[in-house]
Amino acid sequence: MSPKSITVLLTIMGKEYKIACESQEQENLVRSAGELDAQMRKMRDSGKVGNTERIAVMAALNLSHELQTLKNQPPVFSQGWKDCFSSMMTKIENVLEKR
């Protein structure tokens, strides 16, 4: 069965937007809109960026930059971590065998 599509009402900078999404994505969409709203309001309140369109572009660039930075980080389970976990497992197994 295909996922059910729903319409979510989001408020960003005081404007309402109706966005269609899959029902299981609703929570992530609402959180994302909340984060975007917070970033845009912070920029607006700083007084450094004037109009809403420019605020939206700057917020999108900031969020995109954060995403790219995360993508460029090494995976959490790099070889060093794998070796460490493997060593720990060996030690645990040795202790359990001695019981």
CYANA upper distance limits for C-alpha pairs under 8 A (distance plus 0.5 A):
  3 PRO  CA     22 GLU  CA      6.51
  3 PRO  CA     23 SER  CA      7.53
  3 PRO  CA     24 GLN  CA      8.32
  4 LYS  CA     22 GLU  CA      6.05
  4 LYS  CA     23 SER  CA      6.23
  5 SER  CA     20 ALA  CA      7.05
  5 SER  CA     21 CYS  CA      5.94
  5 SER  CA     22 GLU  CA      4.85
  5 SER  CA     23 SER  CA      6.31
  6 ILE  CA     20 ALA  CA      6.05
  6 ILE  CA     21 CYS  CA      6.09
  6 ILE  CA     22 GLU  CA      6.48
  6 ILE  CA     23 SER  CA      6.31
  7 THR  CA     18 LYS  CA      6.72
  7 THR  CA     19 ILE  CA      5.95
  7 THR  CA     20 ALA  CA      4.82
  7 THR  CA     21 CYS  CA      6.84
  8 VAL  CA     18 LYS  CA      6.08
  8 VAL  CA     19 ILE  CA      5.73
  8 VAL  CA     20 ALA  CA      6.68
  8 VAL  CA     21 CYS  CA      7.81
  8 VAL  CA     26 GLN  CA      7.67
  9 LEU  CA     16 GLU  CA      7.08
  9 LEU  CA     17 TYR  CA      6.16
  9 LEU  CA     18 LYS  CA      5.11
  9 LEU  CA     19 ILE  CA      6.94
 10 LEU  CA     16 GLU  CA      6.03
 10 LEU  CA     17 TYR  CA      5.60
 10 LEU  CA     18 LYS  CA      6.83
 10 LEU  CA     19 ILE  CA      7.88
 10 LEU  CA     30 VAL  CA      7.44
 10 LEU  CA     33 ALA  CA      7.33
 11 THR  CA     15 LYS  CA      5.82
 11 THR  CA     16 GLU  CA      4.89
 11 THR  CA     17 TYR  CA      6.70
 11 THR  CA     33 ALA  CA      8.12
 11 THR  CA     37 ASP  CA      8.32
 12 ILE  CA     16 GLU  CA      6.99
 12 ILE  CA     17 TYR  CA      8.16
 12 ILE  CA     33 ALA  CA      7.29
 12 ILE  CA     34 GLY  CA      7.96
 12 ILE  CA     36 LEU  CA      7.90
 12 ILE  CA     37 ASP  CA      5.44
 13 MET  CA     37 ASP  CA      6.34
 13 MET  CA     40 MET  CA      7.60
 13 MET  CA     41 ARG  CA      7.13
 21 CYS  CA     25 GLU  CA      6.91
 21 CYS  CA     26 GLN  CA      7.09
 22 GLU  CA     26 GLN  CA      7.22
 25 GLU  CA     29 LEU  CA      6.65
 26 GLN  CA     30 VAL  CA      6.65
 27 GLU  CA     31 ARG  CA      6.72
 28 ASN  CA     32 SER  CA      6.52
 29 LEU  CA     33 ALA  CA      6.62
 30 VAL  CA     34 GLY  CA      6.66
 31 ARG  CA     35 GLU  CA      6.74
 32 SER  CA     36 LEU  CA      6.68
 33 ALA  CA     37 ASP  CA      6.48
 34 GLY  CA     38 ALA  CA      6.63
 35 GLU  CA     39 GLN  CA      6.72
 36 LEU  CA     40 MET  CA      6.58
 36 LEU  CA     59 ALA  CA      7.38
 36 LEU  CA     60 ALA  CA      8.40
 37 ASP  CA     41 ARG  CA      6.55
 38 ALA  CA     42 LYS  CA      6.60
 39 GLN  CA     43 MET  CA      6.80
 39 GLN  CA     59 ALA  CA      6.58
 40 MET  CA     44 ARG  CA      6.64
 40 MET  CA     55 ILE  CA      6.38
 40 MET  CA     56 ALA  CA      6.94
 40 MET  CA     59 ALA  CA      6.44
 41 ARG  CA     45 ASP  CA      6.41
 42 LYS  CA     46 SER  CA      6.65
 43 MET  CA     47 GLY  CA      7.40
 43 MET  CA     48 LYS  CA      7.45
 43 MET  CA     49 VAL  CA      6.83
 43 MET  CA     55 ILE  CA      7.05
 43 MET  CA     59 ALA  CA      8.43
 44 ARG  CA     48 LYS  CA      7.69
 44 ARG  CA     49 VAL  CA      6.55
 44 ARG  CA     50 GLY  CA      7.34
 44 ARG  CA     52 THR  CA      8.50
 44 ARG  CA     55 ILE  CA      7.35
 49 VAL  CA     54 ARG  CA      7.35
 49 VAL  CA     55 ILE  CA      6.63
 50 GLY  CA     54 ARG  CA      7.50
 50 GLY  CA     55 ILE  CA      7.62
 51 ASN  CA     55 ILE  CA      6.81
 52 THR  CA     56 ALA  CA      6.57
 53 GLU  CA     57 VAL  CA      6.82
 54 ARG  CA     58 MET  CA      6.63
 55 ILE  CA     59 ALA  CA      6.56
 56 ALA  CA     60 ALA  CA      6.57
 57 VAL  CA     61 LEU  CA      6.64
 58 MET  CA     62 ASN  CA      6.68
 59 ALA  CA     63 LEU  CA      6.67
 60 ALA  CA     64 SER  CA      6.46
 61 LEU  CA     65 HIS  CA      6.49
 62 ASN  CA     66 GLU  CA      6.77
 63 LEU  CA     67 LEU  CA      6.77
 64 SER  CA     68 GLN  CA      6.69
 65 HIS  CA     69 THR  CA      6.61
 66 GLU  CA     70 LEU  CA      6.79
 67 LEU  CA     71 LYS  CA      6.66
 68 GLN  CA     72 ASN  CA      6.65
 69 THR  CA     73 GLN  CA      7.00
 74 PRO  CA     78 SER  CA      7.31
 76 VAL  CA     81 TRP  CA      8.17
 77 PHE  CA     81 TRP  CA      5.82
 77 PHE  CA     82 LYS  CA      6.59
 78 SER  CA     82 LYS  CA      6.84
 79 GLN  CA     83 ASP  CA      6.56
 80 GLY  CA     84 CYS  CA      6.73
 81 TRP  CA     85 PHE  CA      6.61
 82 LYS  CA     86 SER  CA      6.53
 83 ASP  CA     87 SER  CA      6.60
 84 CYS  CA     88 MET  CA      6.72
 85 PHE  CA     89 MET  CA      6.59
 86 SER  CA     90 THR  CA      6.75
 87 SER  CA     91 LYS  CA      6.83
 88 MET  CA     92 ILE  CA      6.68
 89 MET  CA     93 GLU  CA      6.55
 90 THR  CA     94 ASN  CA      6.64
 91 LYS  CA     95 VAL  CA      6.77
 92 ILE  CA     96 LEU  CA      6.71
 93 GLU  CA     97 GLU  CA      6.59
 94 ASN  CA     98 LYS  CA      6.91
 95 VAL  CA     99 ARG  CA      7.38
